[in-house]
Amino acid sequence: MFVRVLSFIFLISITHLSFAASTDIKRLHLLESIDARALQSAALAKKLWDYAELGYQEEQSTKLVQQTLSDAGFSIRKGVADIPTAFVASYGRGKPVIAILAEFDALPGISQAALPHRSPAKNKANGHACGHNLFATGSIGAAIAVKNWLASNARSATESNTIKGTIRVYGTPAEEGGSGKVYMVRAGLFKDVDIVLHWHPGDRNSAQAATTLANRSAKFRFYGISAHASGAPEKARSALDGVEAFNIMSNMMREHFPQETRMHYVITAGGNAPNVVPDFAEVFYYLRHPLAATVKQMWPRLKAAAQGAALGTGTTVKSEIIHGNHPVIINETLAKMMHEKLTLVGGVKYSEEEKRFASELYKSLDGPSLALGSENKIQPYGTVLGFGSTDVGDVSIAVPTVGLETATWVPGTAAHSWQSTAASGMSIGFKGAQIAAKTLFLAAIELFENTTLRNAATEEFNQRRGGDFVYEALLGDREPPLDYRK
């Protein structure tokens, strides 16, 4: 069935090409070449979906992605920024340098088969509920097409009018709470890049100028004294009491934080048996706000609450910042261009089998914001504030950056859900990744050819960032937390 579905994807995608009359034959041919790789791309996405490796543990995933790019003619720098699974793949020479981001980490605890009803996959604890298997696949598809375009220009043009430049793929691990890109920015890996392109799986096709929330996280570890919970409770000091007191205090603080704040936590360790007072407990916190400065202002208050909880329960507490992301700096010059390219490519068209899958899954959604059928539409352009956070924000502070979203999931599906995991592992997700690959390709070659557009994007970037900006990572000077998912 998998081969039959993939074959159908190939036939549909060849016919589903919406181009403006001004699009030249060479671009049309190269867009068809992205469709010609549809079977390979779908197989790559499915393998990454099967691996479902967590942040900084993506050993099989990064090896597969790097091998795919190496086979296509890219040179690979492995293990950059002191991260074993991070890499930079390059093709070409000189300026401009256009980069495409590729993510490939999964999420813990959202295991799901590629089925339209709740069905955790057997012997598999993790899942691609954010669709990063598709993220990597679409980015690679675009980069290979750009590489072929550059090579074709070099062969067919004279030295005077050869389009020169470099296409790069940044393999960025641990986006989900690990901030892999922040360490890559901090290591200076984007210093010579002119423009960065990225995309993300979603439930709609959109190239809006979207910003995000700044985010900082930490694990608060409480230490107490163990004793028998019934036989000698007076001799004990419960680390779990410390965590619970901290959580109560932080929830009281919500009223006194700015209203745009988002704060959430999960207890990651709370003891092993009810009759043993736990001498260790841990809680993992996220704190978000549209402004990085506000996150930094609120953070000491959160730490003070942890210290107060420890004091009140007779325990001690230590904290470790795990990750921190700046909000995305929008670039409307680039976003409007990306919207134009996405409109040229068009949305996703379902086969009859995919329509049945989508209709069944749609029944499980709670108040979906989009109707079935919107997967074939392009959302109107605009500027929006997103409530998620991403380490793409730190990239956008270093380099003019633009992205898009494509309908890799059934309309109305929320990220980090079993429904998004299901669609990320089958043809609906694979088709959305193809839409992203085509759009990124058109955007990249526009940027290679259009010096005026690049200059305008850089000017807007400098204005929005400000001339006196000094980069400071929200995670400080810590080393990559390679074990944060263990």
C-alpha positions as CSV (number, residue, x, y, z in Angstrom):
1,M,0.0,0.0,0.0
2,F,2.9,2.4,0.8
3,V,4.3,2.0,-2.7
4,R,0.9,2.5,-4.3
5,V,0.3,5.7,-2.3
6,L,3.7,7.0,-3.1
7,S,3.1,6.3,-6.8
8,F,-0.1,8.2,-6.6
9,I,1.6,11.1,-5.0
10,F,4.0,11.2,-7.9
11,L,1.3,11.2,-10.6
12,I,-0.8,13.8,-8.8
13,S,2.1,16.1,-8.1
14,I,3.3,16.1,-11.7
15,T,-0.2,17.5,-12.8
16,H,-0.5,19.9,-9.9
17,L,1.7,22.7,-11.0
18,S,0.4,26.3,-10.9
19,F,2.7,28.7,-12.5
20,A,2.5,32.3,-13.6
21,A,2.9,32.9,-17.3
22,S,6.3,34.6,-16.6
23,T,7.9,31.5,-15.2
24,D,10.6,30.3,-17.6
25,I,11.0,26.8,-19.0
26,K,14.1,26.1,-16.9
27,R,12.3,26.8,-13.7
28,L,9.4,24.7,-14.8
29,H,11.7,21.9,-15.6
30,L,13.5,22.1,-12.2
31,L,10.2,22.2,-10.4
32,E,9.3,19.0,-12.2
33,S,12.6,17.6,-11.0
34,I,11.4,18.1,-7.4
35,D,8.3,16.0,-8.3
36,A,10.6,13.5,-10.0
37,R,12.2,12.9,-6.5
38,A,8.8,12.5,-4.8
39,L,9.2,8.8,-4.2
40,Q,12.7,9.3,-2.8
41,S,11.5,12.2,-0.6
42,A,8.6,10.3,0.7
43,A,10.8,7.3,1.6
44,L,13.2,9.7,3.4
45,A,10.3,11.3,5.4
46,K,9.0,7.8,6.3
47,K,12.4,6.6,7.5
48,L,12.9,9.7,9.7
49,W,9.3,9.3,11.0
50,D,10.1,5.6,11.9
51,Y,13.3,6.6,13.7
52,A,11.6,9.3,15.8
53,E,14.8,10.2,17.6
54,L,14.7,12.8,20.4
55,G,16.8,16.0,20.6
56,Y,20.6,15.5,20.5
57,Q,20.0,11.7,20.1
58,E,19.2,11.9,16.3
59,E,22.1,9.7,15.3
60,Q,20.3,7.6,12.6
61,S,18.4,10.6,11.4
62,T,21.4,12.9,10.9
63,K,23.4,10.2,9.3
64,L,20.6,9.6,6.7
65,V,20.1,13.2,6.0
66,Q,23.8,13.9,5.6
67,Q,24.2,10.9,3.3
68,T,21.3,12.1,1.1
69,L,23.0,15.5,0.7
70,S,26.4,14.0,0.2
71,D,25.1,11.7,-2.5
72,A,23.6,14.8,-4.2
73,G,27.0,16.5,-4.3
74,F,27.1,18.6,-1.1
75,S,30.2,18.7,1.1
76,I,29.5,18.1,4.8
77,R,30.9,19.5,8.0
78,K,29.9,17.2,10.8
79,G,29.5,17.8,14.5
80,V,29.6,21.6,14.4
81,A,29.0,23.8,17.5
82,D,30.1,20.8,19.7
83,I,26.9,19.0,18.8
84,P,27.5,15.5,17.4
85,T,24.3,15.5,15.3
86,A,24.6,19.0,13.9
87,F,26.1,19.6,10.5
88,V,26.5,22.1,7.6
89,A,26.2,20.9,4.0
90,S,27.4,23.2,1.2
91,Y,27.5,23.4,-2.5
92,G,28.9,26.2,-4.7
93,R,31.3,29.1,-4.1
94,G,31.3,32.7,-3.2
95,K,28.4,35.1,-2.5
96,P,25.5,35.2,-2.0
97,V,25.2,32.5,0.6
98,I,21.6,31.3,0.8
99,A,20.9,28.8,3.7
100,I,18.0,26.4,4.3
101,L,17.3,25.1,7.8
102,A,16.6,21.4,8.4
103,E,15.2,20.0,11.6
104,F,14.8,16.3,12.4
105,D,14.1,15.7,16.1
106,A,10.9,14.1,17.5
107,L,8.9,14.5,20.7
108,P,8.7,12.2,23.6
109,G,5.4,10.5,24.5
110,I,3.3,11.1,21.4
111,S,3.6,7.8,19.7
112,Q,1.1,7.1,17.0
113,A,0.7,4.9,13.9
114,A,-0.1,6.5,10.6
115,L,-3.9,5.9,11.1
116,P,-6.8,8.3,11.4
117,H,-7.8,7.1,15.0
118,R,-5.8,7.0,18.2
119,S,-3.4,4.1,17.9
120,P,0.0,4.4,19.6
121,A,2.7,2.7,17.6
122,K,4.0,-0.6,19.1
123,N,7.4,-0.5,20.8
124,K,7.8,3.2,20.0
125,A,7.6,5.8,22.7
126,N,8.3,8.9,20.6
127,G,6.6,10.6,17.7
128,H,7.1,13.2,15.0
129,A,4.2,15.3,16.4
130,C,5.8,18.5,15.1
131,G,6.5,17.0,11.7
132,H,10.3,17.5,11.7
133,N,10.7,14.4,9.6
134,L,8.9,16.4,6.9
135,F,10.8,19.6,7.7
136,A,14.1,17.9,6.9
137,T,12.7,16.2,3.8
138,G,11.2,19.4,2.3
139,S,14.4,21.4,3.0
140,I,16.6,18.8,1.4
141,G,14.3,18.6,-1.6
142,A,14.6,22.3,-2.1
143,A,18.4,22.4,-1.6
144,I,19.1,19.6,-4.1
145,A,17.0,21.4,-6.7
146,V,18.9,24.6,-6.1
147,K,22.2,22.8,-6.3
148,N,21.2,21.3,-9.7
149,W,20.1,24.8,-10.8
150,L,23.4,26.3,-9.9
151,A,25.3,23.5,-11.6
152,S,23.2,23.9,-14.7
153,N,23.8,27.6,-14.9
154,A,27.6,27.1,-14.5
155,R,27.6,24.7,-17.4
156,S,25.4,26.7,-19.8
157,A,26.5,30.3,-19.1
158,T,29.6,32.2,-20.0
159,E,31.9,33.3,-17.1
160,S,30.5,36.8,-17.4
161,N,26.9,35.9,-16.7
162,T,27.2,32.8,-14.6
163,I,25.1,33.0,-11.5
164,K,27.5,32.4,-8.6
165,G,26.8,31.7,-5.0
166,T,26.6,29.0,-2.3
167,I,23.6,27.0,-1.2
168,R,23.8,25.5,2.3
169,V,21.7,23.2,4.5
170,Y,22.0,23.6,8.2
171,G,21.2,20.4,10.0
172,T,19.8,21.7,13.3
173,P,19.1,19.2,16.1
174,A,17.0,19.5,19.2
175,E,14.6,22.3,18.2
176,E,12.1,20.9,20.7
177,G,13.5,22.4,23.9
178,G,17.2,21.9,23.2
179,S,17.9,25.1,21.2
180,G,20.3,23.5,18.8
181,K,20.3,26.5,16.5
182,V,21.3,28.9,19.4
183,Y,24.6,27.1,19.8
184,M,25.2,27.2,16.1
185,V,24.5,31.0,16.1
186,R,26.7,31.4,19.1
187,A,29.5,29.5,17.3
188,G,29.4,32.0,14.4
189,L,28.2,29.5,11.8
190,F,25.8,32.0,10.2
191,K,28.2,35.0,10.0
192,D,28.8,34.8,6.2
193,V,25.2,33.9,5.3
194,D,23.1,36.4,3.4
195,I,19.6,35.0,3.8
196,V,18.1,32.1,5.7
197,L,15.1,30.1,4.5
198,H,13.0,27.8,6.6
199,W,9.6,26.3,6.8
200,H,7.4,24.3,9.2
201,P,4.7,21.6,8.9
202,G,1.2,22.7,9.8
203,D,-2.5,22.6,9.0
204,R,-2.5,25.3,6.4
205,N,-0.5,26.9,3.6
206,S,0.8,30.3,4.8
207,A,3.7,32.6,4.3
208,Q,2.6,35.3,6.8
209,A,5.2,37.4,8.6
210,A,4.9,35.6,11.9
211,T,6.9,36.3,15.0
212,T,7.1,34.0,18.1
213,L,7.5,34.2,21.9
214,A,10.8,34.4,23.6
215,N,11.3,31.4,25.8
216,R,13.6,30.2,28.6
217,S,13.4,26.9,30.4
218,A,15.1,25.3,33.4
219,K,15.0,22.2,35.5
220,F,14.6,22.9,39.2
221,R,16.0,20.1,41.3
222,F,15.0,19.8,45.0
223,Y,17.0,17.7,47.5
224,G,15.6,16.5,50.8
225,I,16.0,13.6,53.3
226,S,14.4,10.2,52.9
227,A,12.7,8.2,55.6
228,H,9.8,5.9,56.0
229,A,6.6,7.9,55.2
230,S,4.7,6.3,58.1
231,G,7.3,5.0,60.5
232,A,9.5,8.1,60.8
233,P,8.0,11.0,58.8
234,E,9.4,13.5,61.3
235,K,12.9,12.6,60.2
236,A,12.2,13.3,56.5
237,R,12.2,16.4,54.4
238,S,10.3,15.8,51.2
239,A,11.8,17.0,48.0
240,L,8.4,16.5,46.4
241,D,6.9,18.9,48.9
242,G,9.5,21.4,47.7
243,V,8.4,20.9,44.0
244,E,4.7,21.2,44.9
245,A,5.2,24.3,47.1
246,F,7.1,25.9,44.2
247,N,4.3,25.0,41.7
248,I,1.7,26.6,44.0
249,M,3.8,29.7,44.4
250,S,4.5,30.0,40.7
251,N,0.8,29.6,39.9
252,M,0.0,32.5,42.3
253,M,2.6,34.6,40.4
254,R,0.7,34.2,37.1
255,E,-1.7,37.0,38.2
256,H,1.3,39.4,38.6
257,F,3.1,38.6,35.4
258,P,2.3,40.6,32.2
259,Q,-0.8,39.1,30.6
260,E,1.0,37.9,27.5
261,T,3.1,35.6,29.6
262,R,2.9,31.8,29.1
263,M,4.3,29.6,31.9
264,H,4.0,25.8,32.1
265,Y,5.8,22.9,33.8
266,V,5.9,19.2,34.2
267,I,7.2,17.2,37.1
268,T,9.9,15.0,35.7
269,A,10.8,13.2,39.0
270,G,8.7,12.9,42.1
271,G,9.7,9.8,44.0
272,N,9.4,6.1,43.5
273,A,7.1,4.8,46.2
274,P,4.4,6.4,48.4
275,N,5.9,5.0,51.6
276,V,9.3,6.5,51.0
277,V,9.6,10.2,51.4
278,P,11.5,11.3,48.2
279,D,14.9,12.9,48.8
280,F,14.9,14.1,45.1
281,A,12.3,15.7,42.9
282,E,12.5,17.7,39.7
283,V,10.2,20.0,37.8
284,F,10.9,21.4,34.3
285,Y,9.6,24.9,33.6
286,Y,9.1,27.0,30.5
287,L,8.6,30.8,30.7
288,R,7.5,32.8,27.6
289,H,6.7,36.3,26.5
290,P,6.8,38.3,23.2
291,L,9.9,40.2,24.5
292,A,13.1,38.6,25.5
293,A,13.8,41.5,27.9
294,T,10.6,40.7,29.8
295,V,11.5,37.0,30.1
296,K,14.8,38.0,31.6
297,Q,13.0,40.4,34.0
298,M,10.6,37.7,35.2
299,W,13.2,34.9,35.6
300,P,14.7,36.0,38.9
301,R,11.2,36.1,40.4
302,L,10.6,32.5,39.4
303,K,14.0,31.4,40.8
304,A,13.2,33.3,44.1
305,A,9.9,31.3,44.3
306,A,11.9,28.1,44.1
307,Q,14.3,29.2,46.8
308,G,11.3,30.2,49.0
309,A,9.7,26.8,48.5
310,A,12.9,25.1,49.5
311,L,13.2,27.2,52.6
312,G,9.7,26.5,53.6
313,T,10.0,22.7,53.2
314,G,13.4,22.3,54.7
315,T,14.9,21.2,51.4
316,T,17.5,22.7,49.0
317,V,17.1,23.5,45.3
318,K,19.4,23.9,42.3
319,S,18.4,25.1,38.9
320,E,19.8,24.4,35.4
321,I,18.8,26.5,32.4
322,I,18.1,24.1,29.6
323,H,17.3,26.3,26.7
324,G,16.4,29.8,25.7
325,N,15.1,31.3,22.4
326,H,14.7,34.9,21.2
327,P,11.5,35.7,19.3
328,V,11.6,35.7,15.5
329,I,12.4,39.0,13.8
330,I,10.0,39.3,10.9
331,N,11.2,40.5,7.5
332,E,8.2,41.7,5.4
333,T,10.4,42.2,2.3
334,L,11.2,38.5,2.3
335,A,7.8,37.3,3.6
336,K,5.9,39.0,0.8
337,M,8.3,37.4,-1.7
338,M,7.7,34.0,-0.1
339,H,3.9,34.5,-0.2
340,E,4.2,35.1,-3.9
341,K,6.1,31.9,-4.5
342,L,3.7,29.9,-2.3
343,T,0.8,31.3,-4.3
344,L,2.5,30.2,-7.5
345,V,3.0,26.7,-6.3
346,G,-0.5,26.3,-4.8
347,G,-1.8,24.1,-2.0
348,V,-2.2,20.3,-1.4
349,K,-4.7,18.2,-3.4
350,Y,-5.9,15.0,-1.7
351,S,-6.5,11.7,-3.4
352,E,-9.8,9.9,-2.7
353,E,-8.0,7.7,-0.2
354,E,-6.5,10.8,1.5
355,K,-9.9,12.4,1.6
356,R,-11.2,9.4,3.5
357,F,-8.3,9.5,5.9
358,A,-8.8,13.2,6.5
359,S,-12.5,12.9,7.0
360,E,-12.1,10.2,9.6
361,L,-9.3,12.0,11.5
362,Y,-11.2,15.3,11.3
363,K,-13.9,13.8,13.5
364,S,-11.4,13.5,16.4
365,L,-10.5,17.2,16.3
366,D,-11.8,19.5,19.1
367,G,-13.3,22.7,17.5
368,P,-11.1,22.8,14.4
369,S,-10.4,26.3,13.2
370,L,-10.2,25.3,9.5
371,A,-12.6,23.3,7.3
372,L,-11.7,20.3,5.2
373,G,-10.8,21.5,1.7
374,S,-8.7,24.5,3.0
375,E,-5.5,22.4,2.4
376,N,-5.7,23.5,-1.2
377,K,-5.9,27.2,-0.4
378,I,-3.3,29.8,0.4
379,Q,-3.9,31.9,3.5
380,P,-4.0,35.7,3.0
381,Y,-0.8,37.5,3.7
382,G,-0.5,39.4,7.0
383,T,1.6,39.8,10.1
384,V,0.8,37.7,13.1
385,L,2.1,36.9,16.6
386,G,2.5,33.2,17.2
387,F,2.4,31.7,20.7
388,G,5.0,29.1,20.1
389,S,8.7,29.5,20.5
390,T,11.6,28.4,18.2
391,D,15.3,28.6,18.1
392,V,14.8,30.0,14.5
393,G,14.4,33.3,16.5
394,D,18.1,33.4,17.3
395,V,18.9,32.7,13.6
396,S,16.6,35.6,12.6
397,I,18.6,37.9,14.9
398,A,21.8,37.0,13.2
399,V,20.6,36.9,9.5
400,P,17.6,38.1,7.5
401,T,15.3,35.1,7.8
402,V,12.0,34.1,6.3
403,G,9.8,31.0,6.5
404,L,6.5,29.4,5.5
405,E,4.0,26.8,6.6
406,T,2.4,24.1,4.4
407,A,-0.6,21.9,5.0
408,T,1.2,18.7,6.0
409,W,-1.6,17.9,8.4
410,V,-5.4,17.7,8.2
411,P,-6.9,21.2,8.4
412,G,-7.6,22.1,12.0
413,T,-4.9,19.8,13.5
414,A,-2.9,21.1,16.3
415,A,0.9,20.6,16.6
416,H,2.2,18.2,19.2
417,S,-0.9,15.9,18.9
418,W,-1.4,12.3,17.9
419,Q,-3.3,13.6,14.8
420,S,-0.2,15.6,13.6
421,T,2.0,12.5,14.2
422,A,-0.3,10.3,12.1
423,A,-0.4,12.7,9.1
424,S,3.4,13.2,9.3
425,G,3.9,9.6,8.6
426,M,1.7,9.2,5.5
427,S,1.1,10.7,2.1
428,I,-0.8,13.8,3.3
429,G,2.4,14.9,5.1
430,F,4.6,13.9,2.2
431,K,2.6,16.1,-0.2
432,G,2.9,19.1,2.1
433,A,6.6,18.7,2.2
434,Q,6.7,18.7,-1.6
435,I,4.8,22.0,-1.6
436,A,7.4,23.4,0.8
437,A,10.3,22.2,-1.3
438,K,9.0,23.9,-4.4
439,T,8.3,27.1,-2.6
440,L,11.7,27.2,-1.0
441,F,13.3,26.5,-4.3
442,L,11.6,29.3,-6.1
443,A,12.4,31.7,-3.2
444,A,16.1,30.6,-3.2
445,I,16.7,31.2,-7.0
446,E,14.9,34.5,-6.7
447,L,17.4,35.5,-4.0
448,F,20.3,34.3,-6.0
449,E,19.2,36.4,-9.0
450,N,17.8,39.5,-7.4
451,T,20.4,41.7,-5.8
452,T,17.9,44.4,-5.2
453,L,15.6,42.1,-3.1
454,R,18.6,40.9,-1.0
455,N,19.7,44.5,-0.3
456,A,16.1,45.5,0.6
457,A,15.8,42.6,3.0
458,T,19.1,43.4,4.6
459,E,18.1,47.0,5.1
460,E,14.8,46.0,6.7
461,F,16.7,43.5,8.9
462,N,19.1,46.2,10.2
463,Q,16.2,48.6,10.9
464,R,14.2,46.1,12.9
465,R,17.2,44.7,14.8
466,G,18.5,48.2,15.6
467,G,22.0,49.5,15.2
468,D,23.0,49.1,18.8
469,F,21.9,45.5,19.1
470,V,24.3,43.1,20.9
471,Y,23.4,39.5,20.8
472,E,23.1,37.6,24.1
473,A,21.8,34.1,24.2
474,L,19.0,33.5,26.6
475,L,20.6,30.3,27.6
476,G,23.8,32.0,28.6
477,D,27.2,30.4,28.1
478,R,26.2,26.9,28.9
479,E,27.3,24.0,26.8
480,P,24.7,22.1,24.7
481,P,22.6,19.9,27.0
482,L,23.2,16.7,25.1
483,D,21.5,14.6,27.8
484,Y,18.4,16.8,28.3
485,R,16.1,14.1,26.9
486,K,17.7,11.2,28.8
